[in-house]
Amino acid sequence: MPQKTTFLSFSSQLRPLLLAVVLLYLPSVVLAQAPKADTADKIKVILAQAGKMEFFKTDSGSYIKYVTDVIIYQGTDTLYCDSLYNFTEKKKLEAFGNVRIAQQGGTEATCDYLRYQSELKLAYMTGNVGLTDGKNNLWCEELDYNLSTKVGTYNRNGTLQSDSTIVSSERGTYDVRSHEARFIGNVTVADPRYKITSKDLGYNTETKVETFFAHSVVTSDSGRSVLTTSRGTYDSKNVVAHFTGRSSIWNEGQYIEADSMQYDKLSGYGYAIGQVVSIDTEQHATIYCGRADFFRRKRVLWAIIKPVVEIATGKDTFYMRADTFYSAPMVKVPGRAFKMPVDLPEVSTTDSARVADSTIAPKTSTAKPAEGSKGKRGRNKKVVADSATLEIVAKPAVPDSMWIVPDIKYRLADFYRDTGRKALPATIANTPSKKKKKHRITPAVDTTDGDTTAPVFFTGYHHVLIFSDSLQARCDSVTFTRCDSVVRMINEPVAWSRGSQITGDTIYMQLDSSSVRSMYVPDNSFIVSRSGPEQADLFDQVQGKTLTAFFKDNNIRKMIVQPDAQSIYFTKDDNGAYMGLSQANAEVMRIFFGEEKISRIKYIKNVQNVMTPMEQADLPNARLSRFKWLYNERPQSKEELFR
């Protein structure tokens, strides 16, 4: 049985004297009226007040029980409780009821029960645990707290409140001195401006910076903005995200992900590096690249390092590759935008009008145009080619539109210099530009929102490749506008559709919801398709000023070339045998396609046509002035664009 000595209800006059007697038996406990500065003797515990003391001695050691308004000092730390057990030999304390630890600087810890190792200054606290520095508050059911380092650790659910931010997790650590906290397991951050869910999160209550160590999601703007990452930081005070692991940002229909990202929400500027994927859900367009710089508020994006734009059109998907891509809202200026013609121009004939057809060859002649009759589609119709006249009624090619693409011919290096951003990597900055003339921009600071109603356009600069299952192309620069679904290719453009190749100074291609709808070449148009086997080296060709082609099921159905149209066409009989070489000039030519090649040509107005038998034709020189056969430059697969 333990031996027990009890001291009860000391008067204020006798208490110091009687307690001093007890100290003869307890050399590690010292009575004092006020705390003294912490000394090298960290284990000394000073009893300042107690209503009653009981002394116990057992086989395992002795201890003293203090009850009623107990106050104990250790250096500058003060412990308050209803009752306390002091295990002097083990240098351990146990406190019960209304336990409170007060430290210099305003730090306080409260709980229902405390187990304290005085030599190490380690406290185990349980039951309604609270830890505060006067500004930030931590609550949990259990807490291991180091009074020397002021670091608290919990393992059974805790919540930290810092101003209006509340963080909860299964496990966590909070450093009162450095203001650093670490939260692990089902972490949630609730703030009036944003929400965070995470598996492993660090948080600084002073700087308001969250550090992500595992999968985390930041949601703001009532769910319109979502940031996802596994590694990085988020400065909630300045609203700046810096992600160093695979991360993504979703913002009102705009999505971007990359290996690393930086985003400043206040300015709207951000950049993404490494396997970048940027998706515009409204435009049904996706950009893949090595680096993207974007201004969210102005809706501007730059994409460099092997950028590829994917445009979904329903049944078919178009991929565009360039050295650089730029995306921004179009400008509202009525009546200035180019728009594709929506219908093939109608051709009305009068009694004096005549139409020549290539399905039946004219009589062989080397002196003057031939005359003949139509084939199966128009028998018994006499043709007088050189006296044909007609009237062309066409819809205007350039109707009014409320949007135009702004002039954006400038270099990405200028963008970085003029916006004060860091310089491009040397491998990018030193890349020579194909353009000789420099174009410089001075963009405005991104402090105002762009026009959210304006449709977005994409422009690609240099070494452009385009691929879809039905059509391929290449050019130096390209622009795509979703509002009219028009792809504009400039600077030596070439387009391939099945077995045909089209060139011109500029090529406009209009898409619809499922496929290519039409194509327009405003100047120096030329179309060529191979006739017969490759070893024959024969080509059907048509050239003129403008070319308008119309597609059905992603195949060229018909085409019109005007004015000053010229053609070289190898005519065949119904069995597919060559009849001769037809060389013709006309004001207008209408070309029809079958089996992915030119099948028939109609010559309209001022027709001159010469037919030469195959055995007399100069086949190697059967070429129009704009002849080019660039099959080797044709993209063969979408994978080629991603290399």
Secondary structure, 3 states (H helix, E strand, C coil): CCEEEEECCCCCCCHHHHHHHHHCCCCCEEECCCCCCCCCCCCCEEEEECCEEEEEEECCEEEEEEEEEEEEEECCEEEEEEEEEEECCCCEEEEEEEEEEECCCCCEEEEEEEEEECCCCEEEEEEEEEEECCCEEEEEEEEEEECCCCEEEECCCEEEEECCEEEEECEEEEECCCCEEEEEEEEEEECCCEEEEEEEEEEECCCCEEEECCCEEEEEHHHCEEEEECCEEEECCCCEEEECCCEEEEECCEEEEECEEEEECCCCEEEEEEEEEEEECCCCEEEEEEEEEEECCCCEEEEECCCEEEEECCCCEEEEECCEEEEEECEECCCCCCCCCCCCCEEECCCCCCEEECCCCCCCCCCCCCCCECCCCCCCCECCHHHCCCEEECCCCCCCCCEECCCCCCCHHHHHHHHCCCCCCHHHHCCCCCCCCCCCCCCCCCCCCCCCCCCEEEEEEEEEEEECCCEEEEEEEEEEECCCCEEEEECCCEEEECCEEEECCEEEEEECCCCEEEEEECCCEEEEEEECCHHHCEEEEEEECEEEEEEECCEEEEEEEECCEEEEEEEECCCCCEEEEEEEEECEEEEEEECCEEEEEEEECCCEEEEEECCCCCHHHCCCCCCCCCHHHCCCCHHHHCC
